[in-house]
């Protein structure tokens, strides 16, 4: 069943959960006057905006290639994930840090603490479900790599972003419960502010890491070294190929890769044989590494490189 979880389903689930977060936490923040609940409201609003941006980016990236964009629009999803990360950094992290700081410096009374605790517990449940969904999607994308390797080095940008959003939302609920638990035990409203500050710092650090990741994908970083080796091994398995002299790679979109191979072939081949070998190389590489959507094969000699 997990193999049928699509990127759209993951993003839409995150969008719905974020919408519920906004409505519920805004009401409780107004009722309690809590900085943590205000932080939760800001996070819900930020996550809703982020998920909406990701949904738009996912749809935009699937448009058909044309004369102006001959490799398609796959890389557009990187731009939208970058925009969503900026929203996360400023909207959730920055504002949570700001309001938490003021609650620490000048503590305001917090009312109806049990309503806040109940809301945080409910939020933890449905954010955990959204996180589980994105985790299942991420962990089944590539059987050759772990979910952690995919999170760090893959180009599945929208799934990575929703995974991070849902994880942080669940983590924020846990931190909020801890902050309110300490407040309930001590009566010190500064714990409410510290909870908001910690949530804000966590969001800002994570958003900054995601921004750096998207920057690399937009600039055109090469694919993971293990995948490059798989491409080389697949090409060199074709009869007539002596070695791969050079390999250049780049991400063309979410899970889509572009490869340029320079091959050294056996001597004495005629044109038809060379064409047959290059076609076979393309077929074998795409069979072994299906995410390589575009392959360009060039025949060179070692002396020419």
ROLOMAR-971318 format. One record per residue: x, y, z of N, C-alpha, C in turn. Coordinates in pm, whole numbers, padded with zeros to 5 digits, always signed. Last residue first. Example, Ala and Ser with C-alpha at 12.3 -4.5 7.8 and 13.67 -1.06 7.14 Angstrom:
<sites>
+01285-00225+00708+01367-00106+00714+01290+00003+00787+01319-00569+00780+01230-00450+00780+01320-00330+00780
</sites>
This chain:
<sites>
+04060+01329-02464+04006+01383-02338+04112+01457-02261+04175+01208-02678+04100+01332-02703+04048+01395-02577+04285+00974-02594+04377+01081-02633+04305+01214-02649+04062+00807-02556+04137+00858-02440+04229+00974-02474+03793+00917-02770+03909+00832-02745+03986+00889-02627+03431+00910-02752+03560+00977-02753+03671+00873-02741+03095+00959-02803+03204+00862-02823+03336+00940-02838+02835+01037-02583+02935+01085-02677+03049+00983-02683+02496+01047-02501+02615+00962-02511+02706+01018-02619+02268+01161-02270+02342+01199-02391+02472+01120-02391+01953+01106-02135+02091+01059-02145+02149+01107-02278+01698+01168-01905+01764+01214-02027+01909+01169-02025+01620+01036-01672+01521+01060-01777+01585+01101-01910+01690+00830-01436+01769+00902-01536+01681+00920-01660+01526+00667-01289+01511+00811-01268+01600+00895-01360+01599+00402-01344+01486+00461-01416+01472+00612-01400+01862+00241-01382+01839+00362-01303+01726+00440-01370+01831+00021-01552+01890+00003-01419+01866+00121-01327+01713+00137-01777+01652+00019-01716+01701+00000-01573+01887+00341-01839+01752+00377-01797+01678+00259-01735+02113+00185-01909+02120+00281-01799+01981+00314-01748+02013+00040-02130+02059-00031-02010+02063+00063-01890+01953+00246-02316+01849+00155-02270+01888+00087-02138+02204+00366-02355+02091+00444-02305+01984+00354-02244+02342+00144-02460+02386+00207-02335+02273+00287-02274+02204+00104-02699+02197+00001-02594+02239+00058-02459+02282+00331-02838+02139+00311-02807+02122+00209-02695+02555+00281-02858+02510+00398-02782+02362+00386-02746+02549+00047-03019+02605+00043-02883+02554+00161-02800+02436+00142-03259+02368+00035-03185+02417+00030-03039+02630+00326-03337+02494+00373-03306+02418+00270-03224+02843+00150-03382+02855+00256-03280+02717+00305-03239+02741+00000-03596+02772-00066-03469+02783+00035-03355+02717+00195-03794+02597+00126-03747+02621+00057-03613+02992+00269-03831+02892+00364-03780+02769+00295-03724+03212+00007-03706+03153+00090-03811+03042+00174-03750+03506-00034-03509+03361-00039-03523+03315+00051-03636+03777-00026-03449+03733-00096-03570+03584-00106-03589+03800-00055-03089+03846-00007-03219+03781-00088-03332+03541-00002-02844+03640-00088-02910+03678-00030-03047+03505+00326-02694+03457+00201-02752+03572+00122-02814+03459+00528-02428+03567+00475-02513+03523+00339-02561+03218+00785-02382+03256+00645-02383+03377+00620-02473+03075+01012-02174+03176+01001-02277+03233+00860-02271+02744+01101-02093+02851+01003-02083+02945+01015-02202+02536+01290-01902+02615+01296-02025+02734+01202-02007+02212+01284-01760+02348+01230-01762+02410+01246-01900+01972+01395-01531+02027+01411-01665+02171+01365-01661+01682+01287-01344+01825+01313-01357+01865+01320-01505+01424+01335-01110+01462+01323-01251+01606+01369-01269+01334+01387-00855+01362+01249-00892+01404+01228-01035+01221+01679-00959+01201+01590-00846+01219+01444-00890+01472+01772-01200+01347+01791-01128+01339+01694-01014+01716+01725-01300+01623+01797-01387+01490+01824-01318+02041+01730-01171+01901+01703-01143+01813+01790-01234+02319+01597-01356+02248+01710-01296+02103+01667-01271+02649+01486-01457+02509+01465-01418+02451+01592-01356+02894+01341-01661+02840+01466-01605+02693+01444-01575+03169+01139-01693+03025+01139-01665+02988+01271-01601+03417+00989-01901+03368+01103-01822+03217+01089-01805+03482+00737-01997+03589+00836-01979+03544+00951-01890+03406+00418-01935+03342+00550-01933+03451+00652-01901+03540+00163-02156+03530+00235-02029+03451+00365-02047+03455-00004-02369+03577-00033-02293+03570+00034-02156+03179-00147-02508+03222-00032-02428+03343-00072-02346+03122-00392-02615+03174-00291-02705+03221-00167-02633+02842-00469-02414+02951-00518-02500+02993-00410-02600+02781-00293-02117+02738-00312-02255+02856-00361-02339+02879-00226-01873+02834-00364-01889+02794-00396-02032+02924+00041-01868+03040-00044-01897+03002-00192-01910+02670+00135-01794+02724+00165-01928+02837+00070-01965+02652+00040-01529+02554-00002-01630+02607+00020-01770+02866+00174-01407+02866+00027-01412+02769-00024-01519+02778+00441-01435+02903+00396-01498+02904+00245-01513+02546+00432-01277+02537+00469-01419+02660+00420-01495+02659+00369-01031+02564+00276-01092+02548+00304-01241+02806+00600-00985+02878+00474-01004+02787+00370-01068+02598+00782-00951+02691+00800-01062+02766+00671-01091+02493+00683-00714+02412+00674-00836+02501+00692-00958+02701+00748-00544+02663+00607-00560+02579+00587-00685+02706+01028-00554+02819+00953-00609+02786+00805-00630+02409+01199-00657+02484+01127-00554+02590+01036-00617+02448+01444-00921+02373+01346-00843+02468+01274-00747+02568+01785-00897+02569+01650-00953+02490+01555-00863+02378+02093-00894+02475+02000-00838+02459+01861-00899+02259+02342-00987+02288+02230-01077+02389+02131-01022+02125+02545-00861+02251+02578-00928+02292+02466-01025+01911+02401-00751+01886+02505-00851+02012+02539-00929+02044+02235-00570+01965+02176-00678+01937+02277-00788+02158+02425-00396+02242+02333-00471+02169+02272-00589+01925+02542-00293+02020+02624-00368+02110+02534-00455+01812+02337-00148+01746+02379-00272+01838+02466-00357+01997+02331+00066+01978+02213-00018+01917+02252-00152+01958+02582+00179+02090+02546+00125+02080+02427+00030+01692+02552+00264+01727+02655+00165+01861+02623+00099+01728+02356+00458+01648+02325+00339+01676+02426+00227+01876+02499+00647+01934+02380+00585+01861+02343+00457+01685+02695+00715+01812+02736+00656+01881+02618+00586+01487+02537+00832+01457+02609+00708+01585+02651+00637+01626+02455+01064+01583+02356+00964+01555+02422+00830+01662+02702+01193+01778+02620+01158+01741+02521+01047+01393+02784+01228+01486+02865+01150+01608+02785+01105+01283+02584+01394+01229+02609+01261+01329+02684+01172+01439+02614+01626+01437+02487+01554+01390+02506+01411+01366+02875+01702+01505+02845+01665+01513+02717+01584+01088+02835+01760+01133+02928+01656+01274+02899+01608+01096+02652+01972+01027+02617+01848+01077+02705+01733+01229+02812+02158+01292+02687+02112+01229+02641+01981+01037+03017+02193+01172+03048+02143+01239+02923+02086+00818+02877+02301+00805+02946+02172+00941+02976+02111+00932+02793+02543+00880+02695+02447+00869+02754+02308+00982+03037+02664+01095+02954+02623+01052+02846+02524+00718+03122+02718+00802+03195+02625+00919+03113+02575+00644+02928+02906+00564+02945+02785+00646+03017+02677+00824+02981+03104+00836+02854+03033+00756+02856+02904+00728+03216+03210+00845+03224+03122+00868+03094+03047+00531+03167+03392+00488+03190+03254+00606+03202+03157+00533+02937+03639+00621+03038+03579+00587+03052+03430+00408+02729+03761+00334+02855+03755+00415+02968+03694+00512+02472+03778+00581+02581+03847+00501+02710+03855+00342+02296+03641+00407+02252+03765+00462+02369+03846+00262+02436+03417+00159+02386+03508+00219+02347+03643+00512+02479+03296+00434+02593+03344+00328+02549+03444+00575+02219+03227+00660+02290+03323+00588+02411+03381+00369+02177+03041+00380+02091+03158+00464+02157+03267+00427+02366+02850+00306+02384+02930+00306+02295+03053+00666+02253+02751+00664+02389+02806+00543+02412+02895+00573+02003+02661+00675+02010+02767+00673+02147+02834+00394+02085+02463+00345+02007+02577+00443+02011+02694+00573+02211+02288+00467+02288+02353+00411+02216+02474+00724+01994+02206+00790+02101+02281+00687+02187+02354+00519+01855+02069+00587+01793+02183+00653+01900+02270+00461+02040+01869+00355+01999+01962+00416+01937+02087+00704+02046+01736+00657+02168+01802+00546+02136+01902+00706+01787+01629+00805+01824+01730+00761+01947+01806+00500+01812+01440+00485+01717+01550+00581+01750+01664+00621+02007+01279+00491+02035+01340+00466+01941+01458+00850+01876+01195+00864+01993+01280+00732+02028+01349+00731+01675+01036+00814+01639+01151+00825+01757+01249+00607+01830+00841+00525+01749+00931+00602+01704+01054+00833+01952+00720+00724+02032+00775+00645+01953+00878+00981+01726+00633+01038+01817+00732+00928+01900+00799+00799+01618+00449+00851+01536+00558+00902+01626+00670+00774+01829+00271+00658+01793+00353+00699+01704+00470+01039+01825+00168+00988+01944+00235+00868+01910+00324+01057+01571+00051+01150+01609+00157+01093+01726+00238+00858+01599-00143+00841+01499-00038+00934+01529+00080+00966+01802-00302+00838+01826-00237+00813+01725-00124+01216+01688-00392+01210+01810-00312+01080+01825-00236+01400+01460-00443+01255+01452-00426+01213+01568-00336+01668+01433-00480+01607+01555-00535+01456+01552-00524+01872+01321-00196+01786+01304-00314+01730+01437-00360+02028+01349+00037+02091+01367-00094+01999+01357-00215+01880+01333+00279+02000+01416+00270+02037+01448+00126+01668+01159+00228+01640+01291+00285+01758+01385+00265+01804+00934+00137+01715+01005+00046+01686+01146+00097+01932+00861+00374+02012+00897+00256+01929+00974+00154+01704+00801+00526+01794+00908+00568+01881+00955+00451+01592+00584+00401+01515+00709+00402+01605+00826+00441+01853+00420+00206+01769+00438+00324+01694+00570+00316+01853+00278-00125+01901+00376-00027+01802+00389+00088+01735+00097-00290+01881+00087-00275+01936+00183-00170+01470+00156-00321+01503+00040-00237+01653+00029-00210+01323+00457-00310+01440+00392-00369+01485+00280-00275+01080+00523-00188+01114+00580-00318+01227+00505-00387+01001+00454+00065+00976+00356-00041+01015+00407-00180+01046+00665+00237+01120+00541+00262+01100+00437+00153+00869+00867+00152+01014+00885+00138+01087+00751+00144+00619+00758+00221+00647+00798+00083+00798+00804+00059+00651+00730+00496+00628+00610+00413+00659+00640+00267+00679+01002+00565+00789+00908+00591+00773+00783+00506+00429+01102+00502+00545+01150+00426+00665+01060+00447+00281+00957+00696+00250+00944+00553+00370+00988+00468+00392+01047+00935+00401+00905+00901+00378+00884+00752+00310+01315+00924+00452+01281+00922+00473+01135+00881+00036+01284+00948+00089+01345+00826+00239+01314+00812+00033+01173+01209-00019+01097+01096+00036+01151+00965+00139+01385+01354+00214+01259+01350+00165+01171+01235-00066+01567+01328+00063+01597+01264+00151+01473+01256-00264+01440+01478-00282+01448+01333-00155+01494+01261-00132+01434+01740-00187+01314+01677-00197+01332+01525-00065+01698+01799+00041+01597+01790-00009+01473+01715-00319+01812+01820-00230+01854+01711-00117+01752+01690-00400+01692+02058-00472+01663+01933-00386+01697+01812-00212+01814+02228-00216+01668+02216-00288+01626+02088-00276+02083+02203-00143+02037+02162-00140+01885+02144-00534+02078+02313-00514+02116+02173-00380+02067+02122-00479+02009+02577-00563+01920+02495-00543+01949+02346-00327+02233+02656-00268+02099+02658-00347+02002+02571-00519+02436+02630-00398+02438+02547-00333+02300+02541-00698+02358+02824-00745+02367+02684-00625+02366+02589-00541+02386+03047-00580+02251+03007-00636+02248+02865-00510+02661+03078-00395+02582+03040-00434+02443+02991-00657+02910+03096-00714+02786+03040-00604+02692+02990-00406+03168+03043-00532+03116+03096-00569+02983+03030-00122+03337+03145-00174+03237+03053-00296+03172+03118+00005+03672+03167-00068+03558+03224-00123+03466+03116+00329+03746+03032+00187+03774+03039+00115+03653+03096+00656+03854+03106+00558+03744+03105+00415+03794+03119+00881+04000+02946+00763+04054+03017+00653+03950+03015+01074+03813+02859+01112+03942+02918+00999+04001+03002+00923+03597+02761+01026+03574+02862+01059+03704+02935+00761+03715+02573+00696+03646+02685+00797+03616+02796+00951+03808+02394+00872+03906+02471+00801+03841+02589+01040+03562+02292+01132+03650+02363+01056+03751+02449+00809+03472+02160+00861+03398+02275+00954+03483+02359+00792+03655+01952+00687+03654+02055+00731+03577+02179+01037+03589+01811+01005+03726+01855+00903+03725+01969+01015+03318+01752+01126+03365+01833+01095+03502+01892+00791+03327+01586+00786+03249+01711+00896+03293+01806+00894+03482+01375+00786+03537+01458+00772+03460+01590+01100+03308+01271+01127+03444+01317+01021+03499+01411+00963+03053+01215+01079+03068+01302+01096+03207+01360+00734+03119+01050+00726+03035+01169+00840+03066+01266+00817+03322+00864+00681+03315+00919+00671+03236+01047+01094+03278+00805+01045+03406+00856+00913+03389+00931+01116+03002+00742+01220+03069+00819+01166+03196+00885+00889+02949+00586+00909+02877+00711+01008+02950+00802+00941+03115+00368+00821+03138+00449+00835+03071+00586+01169+02984+00276+01180+03124+00322+01060+03159+00409+01054+02744+00199+01153+02745+00308+01174+02885+00364+00899+02820-00015+00832+02771+00105+00926+02768+00224+01101+02887-00197+01009+02991-00149+00940+02946-00020+01210+02630-00235+01293+02738-00181+01206+02849-00124+00993+02508-00355+01037+02459-00224+01126+02563-00157+00993+02654-00593+00880+02667-00501+00913+02614-00363+01239+02573-00707+01213+02714-00678+01102+02729-00575+01198+02301-00741+01304+02346-00651+01282+02492-00610+01000+02292-00935+00963+02252-00800+01069+02295-00699+01134+02351-01167+01054+02457-01106+01014+02422-00963+01252+02134-01279+01333+02210-01184+01254+02322-01116+01056+02043-01464+01083+01970-01340+01158+02050-01235+00968+02125-01706+00957+02221-01597+00989+02158-01461+01164+02034-02002+01048+02034-01914+01060+02134-01802+01370+02072-02169+01386+01965-02071+01270+01960-01973+01290+02292-02313+01300+02165-02383+01322+02047-02290+01122+02550-02311+01173+02471-02198+01181+02325-02245+01055+02630-02568+01127+02723-02480+01190+02650-02363+00918+02417-02679+01037+02468-02747+01121+02560-02659+00832+02215-02387+00801+02285-02511+00930+02338-02573+00708+01955-02169+00817+02032-02229+00771+02099-02358+00417+01986-01962+00487+01922-02074+00595+02015-02130+00427+02015-01605+00386+02061-01737+00476+02000-01846+00503+01954-01353+00459+01843-01437+00414+01888-01576+00551+02177-01204+00667+02102-01252+00630+01989-01346+00299+02265-01121+00371+02339-01225+00484+02257-01287+00240+02078-00917+00158+02084-01039+00233+02153-01153+00440+02142-00732+00429+02006-00784+00350+02003-00914+00383+02413-00679+00509+02376-00743+00505+02237-00803+00134+02390-00551+00145+02464-00677+00271+02423-00753+00219+02247-00328+00117+02191-00416+00122+02258-00553+00395+02430-00214+00446+02302-00262+00347+02236-00358+00215+02634-00143+00323+02663-00238+00377+02533-00298+00066+02493+00045+00000+02545-00075+00102+02576-00184+00263+02445+00236+00202+02332+00167+00131+02376+00040+00314+02712+00318+00420+02630+00260+00363+02514+00180+00067+02783+00425+00121+02857+00310+00227+02776+00239+00060+02594+00632-00046+02597+00532+00001+02668+00405+00286+02671+00775+00283+02538+00712+00175+02530+00606+00203+02925+00862+00322+02911+00777+00322+02778+00704-00016+02851+01018-00035+02941+00904+00082+02930+00806+00114+02687+01206+00007+02632+01124-00016+02717+01000+00291+02874+01315+00344+02758+01245+00238+02698+01154+00110+03046+01433+00197+03096+01327+00255+02981+01246+00005+02868+01621-00082+02929+01520-00001+02979+01402+00229+02811+01776+00163+02702+01705+00073+02755+01594+00270+03067+01878+00372+03008+01794+00314+02893+01712+00041+03082+02033+00058+03176+01922+00162+03124+01824+00107+02883+02211-00008+02861+02124-00008+02961+02007+00328+03007+02331+00344+02878+02265+00228+02854+02168+00210+03233+02443+00307+03251+02335+00330+03122+02259-00138+03249+02524-00009+03182+02535+00080+03210+02415-00400+03322+02558-00299+03427+02559-00158+03373+02566-00621+03148+02550-00522+03133+02657-00427+03250+02669-00786+03228+02335-00846+03191+02463-00745+03195+02577-00611+03268+02127-00693+03381+02172-00752+03353+02309-00514+03006+02107-00421+03115+02138-00497+03238+02189-00744+02872+02029-00689+02845+02162-00590+02953+02202-00781+02980+01770-00887+02990+01871-00832+02971+02012-00540+02906+01651-00575+03048+01661-00681+03067+01769-00554+02625+01658-00457+02695+01742-00482+02845+01754-00766+02564+01476-00768+02520+01616-00676+02604+01703-00685+02686+01230-00816+02714+01292-00813+02682+01441-00424+02579+01186-00450+02723+01190-00578+02752+01267-00463+02300+01184-00375+02362+01283-00407+02511+01298-00617+02268+00955-00676+02237+01085-00595+02301+01198-00421+02340+00768-00543+02420+00778-00612+02396+00912-00238+02132+00808-00198+02269+00839-00320+02361+00853-00388+01917+00711-00346+01919+00851-00309+02060+00895-00408+01993+00441-00528+01981+00523-00496+01986+00672-00135+01988+00363-00215+02110+00347-00338+02107+00437-00064+01723+00405+00002+01827+00483-00077+01957+00479-00227+01612+00207-00248+01575+00349-00185+01680+00440-00108+01724-00021-00246+01760+00013-00277+01727+00159+00145+01598-00011+00136+01744-00002-00005+01787+00038+00071+01327-00038+00148+01371+00079+00133+01522+00098-00058+01328-00285-00131+01290-00165-00061+01338-00039+00156+01401-00452+00039+01490-00439-00040+01457-00313+00324+01183-00435+00371+01310-00381+00254+01406-00362+00137+00887-00332+00192+00980-00430+00241+01107-00362+00147+00564-00237+00142+00699-00180+00212+00794-00276+00178+00311-00321+00079+00390-00392+00067+00531-00337+00350+00185-00152+00404+00220-00282+00309+00308-00361+00199+00122+00067+00284+00241+00076+00338+00284-00057+00082-00120+00000+00000+00000+00000+00085+00125+00000
</sites>
